[in-house]
């Protein structure tokens, strides 16, 4: 731990708190408060900080949650995201049952800008404190406000302004990308890469795409493709 009581470690879920061995909770709390007051770049407003389950008691977790909340930082106990369960193999009956009319199931609409076989489509604005989490790709037909979070195993397409935290390729997919009409996030993540926009960022004049190139997150202008019904 190099003599530090509290450090941050990046993982697929984001930023995780790591404590020095045998550190008491009072020292941990005081060190975090000092870092918050000093304005550490990892503790900017809108950043999400996680902690592994069982590291602290529920009472101590509540103390840290209030401390982070006062400085506009999200804090929660890490919960692993499980991929969707595999469909169960149905056994063939000994005698075929009488044929029944099958319900018509509408397949998911294909999105030209995404390569994922399935996509979650959300037709609303994601407000502060709300979270969208999906194992595949997601398209948001609305804005992503500051304090909101989008976490996807695939890519993210935002048909509006993105001003919250967005994490594509959450299971380690480095080919995932993020596009938005106005890409102005508080923090952007692709797989295990993390980037933050500069202070006083100007409003983009066109849609932009964020992807990993040469091991870094790169943001480039792009032209939107119309979605055909």
N, C-alpha and C positions, 0 to 999 in steps of 0.2 A: 504493500500500500504506500510505500515511499513516505511514511510518516504522516500521511493524511488520514483524517478520521472518516471523511465521506468523499467518495469518488463516484463518477458516472461512467457506466459501461454501456456501449451501444450493442443492441441485439436485434433480432428480427422484429420484435414488438416495439422497439423505440429506445428510450433511454432508461436505464435501470440504476437505482441507488445501490452502491456497494459499500459496506462498512468495514473499518479496521477490526481485526480480531480482538475480542475482549473489550471493545469500546462500550461504555455505559450509555444509556439513552440520553442522559443530560448532556454529555459531550457531543453526541450525534446531533441533538436538537440545536445546541449552541453553534455548532459548526455550520449546519444548514442555514440557520438564521443569519450568520455572518456572511455566507456566500450570497444569500438573497439580497441583503442590504448593500453588498458591494457590487451587485448587478452583474453576476456571472453570465456569460453569453449563453450557457445552457439553461439558465433560469429566466429567460425572457417571457413576457406575458404570452399566454397561449400554448407554451410548451407543455408536453405531457411527461411526467416523471412516474416511473413504475417502481414497485418493490416486489421481490419474490414473496410468495405466501409463506407465513409461518416465521418470518425473520423477526418481526416485532409483535407485541401483543395488540389486541384490538384497541385498547385504550391509547397506546402509544401511536398507533396508526392514525387515530382520530386527531391527536395533537399535531402530527405532521400535516395531515390534510388541511386543518385550519390554518396552519402556518403558511403553507404553499398558497392556499386560497387567498389570503390577504395580499399576496404579491402577484395574483393573477396567473398562477401556475397550476395546471391540472395534476392531481396525484391520485393514484389508485393502486390497488394490489393487483399484480399481474395475473391474468387468466389466460392460459394457452388456448389459441383458437384451433379447434379441431376441424379437419376437412369433412365434407359431407359424408354420411355413412354410405357404404356400398349397398346397392339394392339387393335384397334377399332373393335367393334363387327359389322360384316357386316349384314345388313338386307336382308332377303330372298326376292327376287323379286316376284311379283304376278304371273308372268308367267316365267317359266325357259327359259333362253336364249339358243341360239344354242351352242352346245359344241364347245369349242375352244381348240386347243392344248396348254397345260400348259408348261411354260419354265421349264427346268430342273435346279433345284437349288442344288448345291453341299453343303451338310451339313458340319459343321466345323469338322476338324479332331480331334479325341480323343487323348489326351495326357495322357499316363499312369501315369505320376508323378503328375497329377492334378486331383482333384475331382470335379471341377467346370463343369457345363453342357456346357458352352460356353467359348472359349478362343480366345483372340486376338493373332495372330502370326505375328511378325515383323521380316522380313528377311533382316536386315541391322544393322549396328553399330549406336548407338545413341550418337551423338557428343555433345560437350560442348554447353550449351545454349538450347538444344532441350529437349522436354518433351513428354512422352507417358503417357496418362491418360485414364483409362478404368474402367467401373463399374464391370467388371468380372476379370478373371485371364488373365495373359499375358505371352507369351514366346518370348524372344528376341534371335534370331539366329544371334548373333554378340556380340560385346562388348558394355558396357555402360561406356563411358568415363567420367573423372572428369568434373563436372559442368553440367552433364546431369541428368535428373530426370525420374523415373518410379513410377507412382502412380496407384495402382490397388485396386479395391474393394475385389478381391480374392487374389490368390497366384501369385508369380513371379518366373519364371524359366528363367535363363540367360545362354545360351549356349555359353559362352565366359567369358571374364573378367568383373567383376562389380567393377567400381571405382567411380561411381557417387552416387547420393542419391536415395535410393529405399524405397518405402512405400507400404507394403502389408496390406490387411485388412483395407483399408482406411475408410470404413463405420463402423468400430468397430468389424470386424470379428477376434476374437482372435485365431481362429483355422488356419488362413492363415499362410503361410510360404514363405521363400525365399531360392532358391537354385541357385548356380552359380558354374561354373567350377573353377573360381578364385574369391572368395568373399573378396574384398578389398574395401568396400564402404567408402565414406566420412562420410555418416551417414545412419543408417538403422532404419526403423520404422515398427512396426507391431501393427495394431490398434492404441491405444494411448500410446504404449511403444516406447521409443527412446533409441538408443544405438550408441556409436561412437567407432571406432576401436582405438587401442593404437597407439601412435606415432611410426614411423619407423616400421610399420607392415611388416613382412616377407611375401613373395609370397607363397600362399598355394600350396601344392604339390598334392592335390586332391580336388574333388568337395566337397562343404560344404552346409549344410542346417541350416537356422536360423528359430527358432520357439519360441513361448512363453511357458516356463515351470516354474511353481511355481511363476507366475507373472513377470518373467524376460525373456529377450531375450537371448536365448542360441544358440551357434553356434557349430555344430557337423559335423564331416566328414561323407560322404555318398558315396555310389556307384551309378553310373549312370545306368539307364535302357535304353536300346536301343529303339529308336522309330521305330515301324514297319509301313511300308507303307500300 
